[in-house]
């Protein structure tokens, strides 16, 4: 830092009183600048420059001090006497309301570069087409995301035990669907459901992470919770994870009038805000429930059998319709606003703003493509389609379309 830098040269090593005496000798006594500089230990160039300026004040090059000497002395006296504490900071913020204290968030380079304008416009183009094609409204537009739940308190950590997943879903109108739990265990036991939120369900996976079969189980549960029809399809928005392309899930969604749209990679931190609007408050309240449980049951370890009864009060406190609606509107998802992000939000990814490739003409567009013969062929076609459109609808890829 500048304040800890050690001086390596002797330039500017003169006192202001010597400069004042040298200036007086030149102006009043008629002494030459060269002789005066030698007599008072001031370099010739410096004396000549200060003679033109008419001042003997020493400056720090092109950097000027913010406070004058008098102000600096007053600030020093006040600091030694009273200190610069919270009261001073509070009054200072009241005088300057446009100043705020923020903590920088750690962000990977891929995520910083991934959120660029062409990719965001591509998502909004596809999203706008789906809204118009299927006549999606606030009740049929939902966001889906998963979050991990640990049976330990983060502040302070007292015990070690297993973890699991909780899948949540809310609509743009502020309605919450019951939660779906995934426990890290082999077999399901009824005691795991003690105190579970109403209408919620659960399943078990070896590692507690969601995968293709688990996602299919959730989707089967999802279609029983929402109202949908061929004239009124539902649109869940989710991240671009591989298990969202699970073939049986896509087939089940097509039959049950569910249309999937995924966010492009490295854009969920800006477009998918369930972590902040819903899961952030939920984890805060869940940690409070764990702390209360540990104080009431000293020496008892929180295990999987206690998860649901601790999640229920935390979920009821965090399931705020106001926060859910704000999570949709703040990202321009609903009401639809593709210009919600200013140019400054894309500044970190300016170098990656490559224009999207032009669509190549497809020969024989009147010909109807036949459906794929095998699920494996469909998956290969679906991956090629999803990487270009991020729309995981069950539809065959045109065999005459040129792949990248």
N, C-alpha and C positions, 0 to 999 in steps of 0.2 A: 504494500500500500504506500501511498505518497507520504503519509506522516511518519513512516518507519524507514524511509530511504536515507541512506548515508551519503553525505556530501563527498564528491570525488574531485572537484575542481575548486579553485579559489576565486572564480569570477563572481562579482557582486559582493565581495567580502569587504564592505566598507560601511561606515556609520553615517547616519544622516547629519550628525554634527560636523563631520569632516567635509561632507558635501556642501553644507551651508557656509563653512569657512572658505572653501575653495571658490564658491560662487561670489562671495563678498570680495575676495582678493582680486578676482578678474574684473568685477564691475566697479569697485570703489578704488582699488589701488592700481588698476591698469596693468596687472601682471598678466603675462601670456597664459594661455590655456595649458600649454605643455609644462611650463614651470609650476603652475598651480597644481596640476595633476601629480607631479613628482613630490611636491612639498606636502601634500595632504593625503597621499597614498590612494588616489582615485585615478582610474584609468582615463586616458585622454578621450576616448570615444564616449564614455559614460558622462564625463564632465561636459563635453561639447553638447550632448543630447539634453542634459538637464539645464544647460544654459539657455537652450532654445525654448524649452518648456517653461522655464522660470520657476521651477520648484525643485526642492531637495528631497522630496518624498520618494522612498524606494518602492518600486513596483515589482510584482512577480511575473515579469514577462507579459504575456497576453492575458493571464489570469488575474482578475481583480478580486480583492477581498470583499466578502458580502457585507461585513460589519466594519464600521469605522473603529478607530482605536478606542474612542470613548464608549461606543456601544459594546465593544469586546470586553472592556473592563467592567462595565455594568453587568453584562451577562455572566462574567466570571464571579463577581461578587454575589449575584443572586443564586448562582448554582451552588457555591460553597455554603451559602446560608440556608437555602430552602430545598435545593435539589430540583431536578426536572422529573417529577413523578406523574402519577395518573391524573391528578387534578389539573396540572399544567397542560397535559396532552388533551384532556377533555375540553378545556376552555379553548385551546388552539384549534380543535376540530370544529367547535361551534362557530369560530370566526371564519374558518375556511371549510365550508361544507362540501366542496368538490374534491377534497382529499380523503382517501380511505386507506385502510391498512389491509393488505391482502397477502395471503400465503401462496406462493407459486406452486402449481400442481405438477408433479412429475409426469412427463409425457414421453413416450417412445418416439424415435425419429420416424418410424413407419406410420404411426398414427398422426403425427404432425404433418407429414407430407401427403398422407392419404386423403385428408379432408380438403380436396381442391374443388374449384368451381365446376369444371366439366363433369366430375363424378356426381356432385350434388345435383346439378341440373339434369343429369341422366336419370337419377332416382326420381326427381320430381316430375319429369316427363312421363315415366312409366306409371307413377302413382296417380297423376292426373288422368291418364287414359283409363285406369281401372275405376276411378271414382265415377267417371262419366259412363263407362260401359256397363257397370253393375249397379249404378245408382246407389252408391254407398252413402250412408248418413252417420250421424254421431253415435247411434245405437248399434250399428253393425260394423263400426270401425274399432278395432281393439289393438292393444299392444301386449305382447307376450314376452316374458323374460324369466330367467332362472337366477336364483341366488343361493349361496351356500349358507348354512346355519351351523355354527359351532356351539357345543355345549359347554363353552368356557366363557368367562368374562374377559374382555380385552383389557379392562382397567380395574384392578390388576389381574393378571392371569393366576389363578389359584389351583386349577385342576387340569388334567389332560384326559380327553375322552374322544369319542368318534364324532364325525361330521356327517352332514347330509345335505340334500338339495330341497328347495322349495320353489315351485313354479307358480307364478302369479300372472293374472290377466286383468286388465281394466279397459273400459271403453272410453271413447271421447266424450261421452255424456256424463262421466263420473261414476259409472256403475262398476262394481268389483265382482268378479267371479270368485267362487270358493277356491281355496288353495289346493294344490296337489303336491303331496309329499313323496320324496324318494329317500328311503332309508338305506344305509350302507350295511346290509346284512343279507343272509341267504334266504331265510324264511320269514313270512309275515305272521305276526301274532296279534291277537285282538287287543292286547294291553297297549300296543303302540297307538291305538286310536282313542284312548281315554282322554277326554277333554278336547278332542279335535274340533276345529271350527265347523259350524253347521254346513252340511252338504259337501264337505271336503272329503277327499279320498287319498289313498296312499298306496305305494307299492315298494318293492325291495329290489335293489341291484347290488351286485357284488361289491362295487367300489363306491356306491352312492352317487355316481355321476349319471346324468341323463344320456341316453343313447337312442338309436333308432327304434328298437322295440318299446322302450320307455316312452318315447315321444308319441308313438302310435297309441299306447294306453292313455296318455294324456289327451290326445285328440279325440278318442272315443268318449272320454269323459267330457270333453269340451263341447261336442256336438249335442250332448244331452242337456247342457246348461244354457245354450243360446237358441234363439228362434231363427230358423233359416228356411228358405224355400228357393226353388228355381228362380222366382221373381225377386227374391230378397236374400242375396248371398251375404256372407259375413267375410270380412277382410282382417285377419290377424297380421300385424306387423311384427317381425322378429329379426334377429341377427342372422348372419349368413353362415351358420354352422353346418357342418356336413350332415349331421343326423336329421336336419330339416329336409333333406333330399331323399330320405328313406322311401323306397318305392312303394311298399304297402301303405305308408302314410299318405303319399300323393294320390294313390288310387282311392283310398278311403275318403280323402278330402274332396276329390272330384265327384264321387257319388253323393256326398252329403252337402254339396253346395258351399264349400269352403274354398276361398281363394287366398293363396299365400303370396305375400310380397316381402322380400327381405331387404334389409339395409345393405348397402355396399360395404366391403371390408374397410376397416379403419375409419368408419363414419358414425358408429353407434354411440361414441362418446358425445357427439353433438346432436344427432338425430333421435337417439333412443335414450330418453332421460328418466326411465323408471328407477334407475339406481338412485337418483337424487330426489325425485318427486315422491316415490313410494318406498323403495327399499332403504333409503337413507334413514327416514324417520322410523321405519319398522325395526331396523337393527338397533337403533338407539333405545327404543322401548323394550325390545327383547333383552338387551343387556341389563336394563333396569330390572326386568323380571327375574333374570338369573341372579343378580345381586341380592334381591329381596328373598329369593328362595334359599340362597346360601346362608344368609343371616338367620333365617327361620329354622334351617335344618343344618346345624353346625356339624361338620365332619362328614356330611353325606355328599356323595359324588352325583352330579347331574348326569344321567344316562339317557339313552334313547327313549325309555319309557316315560320320561318327564318332558320330552320335547313339545308334544302337541298342547299340553296343558299350559306351557309357558308361552307358546306361540299365539294361542287364542287371544289373550288380553292385549298382547302387543299388536296383533293384526287389527283388532277392533279400534285401537287408538290411532293407528297409522293409516287406516283405510279412509282417507279424507277425499271427498268428491272434489273439493276445491283444488287440492294438490294434483289430483289426476287430470282435471280439465286444464290446469296450468301446464302440466307436462306435455299435453298435446299442442296447446296454443303457442307456447314459447318456442317451439321448433317449426312452426308453420305447417304442422300436420293437419290440425283441425281447430279452427277454420283454415282452409288451405291457403297458404301464403308462401309462394316459392321465393319471395324476395325478403324473407325474414332475416337472412344473414347479410350483413354489410360486407363491403370489400375488405375491411380490416380483419375479418374472421378468416379470410383465405390467404393472409399475408405470408404465413409460414410455409405455404405450399405453392407459392407463385411459380417456382421453377418446374413444377410438375403439371402445369396447366396446359397439357397437350390437347388439341382439339380431337374430338372423337372421330374415328375413321368413318368415311363415307360408306353408306350402305351400297353394296354391289347389286346390280339388277339380277333378279332371279328369273331364269328362263322357264317358260311354260307355267306361268303362275296359275293358269286355269285348271291345271291338273291337280287332282286331289291325292294327297299322300296317304298311303296305307299305314295303319298303325304298326308299331314294332312287333316282331314275332315273339321276342323273349323279354323278360324283365331286365336282363343284363344289357340287351341292346337299348332298351328304353333309358336305363340309367346313364349309359354313355351319351345318348342323345340329349338327355335332360341336363347333364352337367355342361355340355356344350352350349345349350340354350340358356341355362341359368347364369353362366358366366357373362353372357352378353346382355341379359335383360333383367336379372335378379327377380324374375317372376316365376315362382315354382308352381305353375299350373300344369295339370296333366294334359299335355297335348303333344302329338307326334311332331318331330322335327321334319321340315321339308327336305326330302332326299336330294332335291336339286339345289339346295342352298349351299353356298361355298363356305366352308369352315375356315377359321383363322388357324 
